[in-house]
Amino acid sequence: MTIRLVASDLDGTLFGPDHVPEARTVEAVNALADAGVIVAAVTGRSWFGGAERAASTGARLDWFIGSNGGHRLNVRTQELEERLTFEESEVSDLISTLDTNLDNVGFGTEHAGGFWFSDRFLEQFPNSVDGGPRRVSVVDRTDHDIGKLFVSHAEIHTTELVDAVEPHVPDSMHVTTSGISFVEVTPHGADKGSALARLCAKLGIDRSEVIAFGDNYNDLTMLEWAGRGVAMGNAEDPVKAVADEVTATNDEYGVAQVLEALLET
């Protein structure tokens, strides 16, 4: 199989335990880039902050697909080529419905310029995945500019919260988790598999020419779509089940091991 594009999740996958790409992984990524292979980060993180962090140690990325497939940044030109958002009032309706049917629910929203979080969400999850305090950067939430909805609960976490939220969300939307205790809801078409398919259609790349790496529930559609789906050794069991193969864990350079083998073929 000829690989023309590498797509990788970040946290738990391309990133090591310290949430940055390790030197060995960066070296493998850049060697593939030198060989003409396109590299795309495909993550739940947002492009503001996320793209810079992914490239902070010198990994030469071509595209950054963020918010679980909700937007696509051309890293080389810094053009935001695609951003999917909810229709007007959809998020307010969702918040009202979930608040009515689930007790102790917290909410957050992703906007073009940052994040808004409810007081309850901040009480439940005061720190970000990187360990620093979670900050509200959008003071006034509006309904016309939302790319992702975060839903938290004091007692219900991860996949159980997905199961609790899903019945109240329209079928066209996507409900998932990246292993963090809250869940994420994105608009129609904003899942990793669909976003990767749109990028490859733009580039004229067949799915058989794509290798994808992931570790969590928000990676399922991407690993299913790619011609070669690779689950990390630290991946959740359902992720391993849909993958074509399982590599080592992220702290054992699982992505680098596979990329290095590709370079030898």
N, C-alpha and C positions, 0 to 999 in steps of 0.2 A: 504494500500500500504506500503510495506517495503522499507525504504529509506536506500540505501547503500552509496550513494555519494551526497554531496552537492556541487553545482557549483555556484559561485557568482561573478558577476561583482564587481569592486571596487568603483570607483568614482561615487557618486550619489546612491550607493547601500550598499555595506558592509561598505564603508567609510562614516563618518559623513561629515558635511559641511567643516571641517578643513582638509579633505583629509587624515585622518587616521581612523582606526577602533576604535570605542568607547569602553569603558571598559565593558559595558553590552553585547555588541556584541561579544567581545573577549571571555567573560565567556561562552556565549551560544555555540560558535564555539568549544571551548575546551571541553565543556561537551559532545558534540556529538563525538568529537574525542576520548574521554575517553570511549564512548560507542561503538567504533569500526567503526564509520562512516568516510568515506574518505572525505576530504575537498579540493576543488580545487578553486583557484582564476582564473577567466577567464576575461581578461581585454584587453583594448587597449594599456596599458602601456607595456614597454619592460622589460625583466627580469633583465637587469642591472639597478639597482635603484628601480625598481618596486617591485621585490620579497622581497627585504630587507624592503621596506616601508610597505608592506602588513603584514609582520611578526614583525614589529618594536615594537608593543605593546604586543607581546606574543601570538598572534593567531597562533595556530599550523596547518599550511597548509601542505598538502602532495604534491600537484602539483601547479605550476604556469604556466598557459597558457596565453601567452602574444601576443601582436601585433594582436589582434582580431582573434587569432587562428593560428598565423604564427609560433609560437614556443612553446615548452613545457619543463619546467624545473622541475626535480625531486627535490623538496625543501630539502628533507632529505639527499640526496646524493650529491646535487648540480651539478648533471649531466644534461646537456642540451640534452635531449633525441631526440628532433625533432626540426628542423628549416627549414622552407620553404622559398625559395628565388626565385626571378624572373630569367628568362632565360637571358643569355648574350644579351645585347643591348635593351631588352624590355623597361627598364626605360628610356633610352635615346630617344627611339622612342616615348614613351608616352609624355615625356617632350616637345619634338619638336612639336608633334601634338597639344598638349594643348596650348603651347605658340603661335602657329599659329592661333588657332581658338578662344582663349579667351584672351582678353586684361588684362593687369595688374595681371598676374598670378605669384604666388610665389611657390617655391618647397622646399621640404625637403626629405631626405632619411634616413632610419634606416639601419645601418650596424651592424656587429657582435661586433664592438668595440665602437659604439656610433652613433652620428647623424651628418649629413651635412645639412645646410640650405642655400638657396640662399639669397642674400642681400634683395631682395624684400619680401621674406617670413619674414625675421627678422624685416623689417620695419613695416609690417602689424601685426605681432604677436611677439613682442619683449620678452614677458614673458611666462613662462611655466604655466601649469595648477596649479602648486603649488605656483605660485606667484613670483618665482625668475627669473632672466634673462635667456632667452633661449640661450644655448651655442652651438657652433659648436665644436664638439670633433673629427670629421673626416675632415681633411683639404682637402684631395684629394679624391673626390668621384670616385669610380670605379663601373662598371656595374655587376661584378660577385658576389657581396656580399650584395645585397639589399633585405631586407625582407618586407619593406613597403615604399610607396611613399606618402608624404604629399602634398596636393594641396591647396593653399590659393588664395583668391581674395579680392581686396580692397573693392568692393561693393556687391558681391554675397556671401552669407553665408549659412552654414549648409545644409538643405535639398534642397534648391534652387541650391546650388553649386553642390550637388550630381547629380541633374537633368542635370546640364550643362556639367558635366564631363563625365557622364555615356555613352553618345553616342559615345565618342571617345576612349573608353576602350574596349578591347576584352571581349567577353561574359564569358570567362573562369576566368576572374579576378573579384575581389570583390571591390565595391565602397561603402563606408559607412561613417557615422559620429558618434561620441560619444557625440554630442551636442555642441562640440567646433566649432567655426566658420569655420575651415578648414575641408577638407575631407581627408580620408585615402584610399589608393588603396593597396590591397594585392594580392599575387599570387593565382593561382588555389589551392583550398583546405584550404586556410587560412581565414576561417570564424569560428566564435565561435561554431556554431552547429557541423560543420564537425570535428573540433579539439576535442570537447567533445566526439563525437561518437568514434573517434580513441582511445582516452584514455580509454573509457569504454570497447571497444573491447579488448584492451590489458589486462584489469583487469577482464574480464568476467562478466561485469555488464550490465544488460539490461536497456534500456531507461526508463522502468517503475519503476526502482529503483533509479531514479535520480530526484532531485529537484533542480531547477535553478532559480536564482534571477537576475533581470536586470532592467534598467531604460531607455535605449536609443536605437537608431536605430541599433547599432552594436551588440545589444543583441537579436535581433529578431530571428535569426536562432537557437540560443541556447534555447530560451524559447519555440520555436516551436518543437524542437527535444526532450527536456526533458519530462519525463512522467508527471511531475508537474512543470509547468512554473509559476513563481510568479513575477508580476510586482510591482514596488514600487509605493507608492502613488504619488511620484513626477515624475513618468515615463511619457514619451511622449504618446499621445493618441494611436498611432499605436502599441506601445508596450503593453499597457493595453488590446488592442483588441485581440492580439494573446495569451495572458496569460490565464491560467486557473483560476487565482485569482489575486486580488490586495491587497497588504498589506499596512501598514502605510508608511509614508515618511522616508527617510534616517535619518532625524534629529528627528524622533519619534521612532527610533529603529525598523524599519519595518522588517529587516531580523531577528533580535533577537526575535521579537514576534513570528514569525513562527517557528524558531528553538526551542524556549522554549516550544511551543505547541507540537512539535515533541517529545521532551524528556518526555512529560507527557503521551504519548500514548503507 
